[in-house]
Amino acid sequence: MNRMWITINSMIFLRMKTKMFLLLSAVFVALPAFVAAQDDEPYSEQVTITAPYQPSIQDARKIDIAPELKVQEPEKKTVEYNITPQKISMDVELEPMQAVRVKSGEKELLKSNYIRGGIGNYKTAYGELFTTSKQSRDHRIGLHLKHMSHGGDVKDYATALNSQNLAEVFGEKYYKESSLYGKGFFNRDVLHHYGFLPADYAQPFTEDDIRQQFTTFGGEVRYENLDKQKDEFDYQVGMKFYGWRDDYQSLENAAHLHVFAEQPAEVLEAIDFQSFAIDGGFQFYNSGDSLKAINTVNMNIKPYFEIKNGFYRLQAGANLSTVMSDETDPAFTVFPHAKAWIHMVPGYLTITGAVTGNKEHQSFRKLSSENPFIKPYINREYTTNKIDTYGALTGNIARGFDFSLKVNYLEASGYPLFVNDFTKTFDNQFEMIYEDLSILTYGGAVSVVAADRLQLDASVRYNTYSTEAEIEAWHLPELEIDASAVYTPQMKMPLNFRIKATSLSGRYAKDNAGNAVELDDIIDLGFEVHYEHSSSLGAFIELNNILAQNQPLWYNYPSYGFNALAGVSYSF
């Protein structure tokens, strides 16, 4: 029944579709004919053009509330756990190391003894010995002996015989973090006051009348920390003592104590290293001659604060200084103590500078070392270096090329100057005057190493002086030049050549009328040749004052002319 109904409805729907199709086809066929029939009639039509739709949004009211997302942190749960250690068995057997075998008769790389000696014109005799103990990790002991004598004279002058003799023994004991060092020495220098022309004096004299001898003996003990840790206490304690004698009943006994201590600190933030330090020196002198004896104390105590890192190092503090004696009351003076090291280009360019000051006792030993022709009874005072400041630039332009430039200014009162004592018979001894003096120095130095076979070194210092009472700074040079060249040629014969030159100019001395006399310039040119026959045996030749000038060391004290020394060396 349902299937029949569906079939009848389908047939009715099909007939209706057919009639609709026939009707539409008739309309499409008749339409062109209808349009053509209307061409003769007037045409009128209203056209409306519609533009594309352009949507727009009206201003809306903004909401002032920012969305916020709240996140809750998950609750942390406490976890408890236990670790049960368990021993793992690791049985490892190490094979014993075999000792290094040394062939019988093989030479030692480091020899403990070295001897050197030679002879030359002016009846020159030279000998020197160095000996040390075998290599050891906990100690070292050594001995040094030296003799040098000249038996010749300077033409037309009195006898100029002289000799130098030195003996010293030293030792050092190494501990885990420190060391103990000790040294004892004996030194005897013999000379003659030859600075006069015997033909100008009628007084007879013998060599003993103008002979002088300085004898010095003493020792040194030093204990210091070797473990230089950045954050640990550092220290050094040292003691020196000596006795000094001459042939005219002048003597001096001295004891010097030196203490250094440094404690790291944390005062400033962002500083790699900071520390408080103290550097103290205490000197006691007991000196005298046939006229009087005097006790003197010279003390300098420098506390300072230091900071440093890889680019700079700065020290700032003070120097508490005094010199007091039996004749003077103690009076402390505070001087500045400031130093700086600034590495503009680390490893290549560094600027350094300092401002310091101190008081310094002029001792018998110090003055006789500078000028051995002083008279036996000299006045001994102290020097006050009111300000001693310098600035320097050091660096290396390239590998093997180092240089330095320096400017120094010193202002001192009681600066020692040597002048001839014209009250003596032969005017051949010097006395001391103490002058207020300022010195401005410009200096520079350069060192060049080329191909590890040639090394050149040169330094220049130009000094200007300003005196208070004297018309010149007696015997102090205006220009100082030192230069040397060492060359090792590449050849089968192992030779080493060295040329050296020294020049002093612009020096003045005070004559018996109080006038300034300019001394001749010193131009000393020397040449050395060293030959190594083997690792043990060698030979050398030294030529000095090649220009053969009797150059004035001091007023009326000319030097030897050309002199030569030849000898051999042996190490074992």
Secondary structure, 3 states (H helix, E strand, C coil): CHHHHHHHHHHHHHHHHHHHHHHHHHHHHHHHHHHHHCCCCCCCCCCCCCCCCCCCCCCCCCCCCCCCCCCCCCCCCCCCCCCCCCCCCCCCCCCCCCCCCCCCCCCCCCCCEEEEEEEECCCEEEEEEEEECCCCCCEEEEEEEEEEEECCCCCCCCCCCEEEEEEEEEEEEECCCEEEEEEEEEEEEEEECCCCCHHHCCCCCCHHHHEEEEEEEEEEEEEEECCCCCCCCEEEEEEEEEEEECCCCCEEEEEEEEEEEEEECCCCCCCCEEEEEEEEEEEEEEEECCCCEEEEEEEEEEEEEEEECCCEEEEEEEEEEEEEECCCCCCCEEEEEEEEEEEEECCCEEEEEEEEEEEEECCHHHHHHHCCCECCCCCCCEEEEEEEEEEEEEEEEECCEEEEEEEEEEEEEEEEEEEECCCCCCCCCEEEEEEEEEEEEEEEEEEEEECCCEEEEEEEEEEEEEECCCCCCCCCCCEEEEEEEEECCCCCCCEEEEEEEEEEECCEEECCCCCEEECCCEEEEEEEEEEECCCCEEEEEEEECCCCCCCEEECCEECCCCEEEEEEEEEC
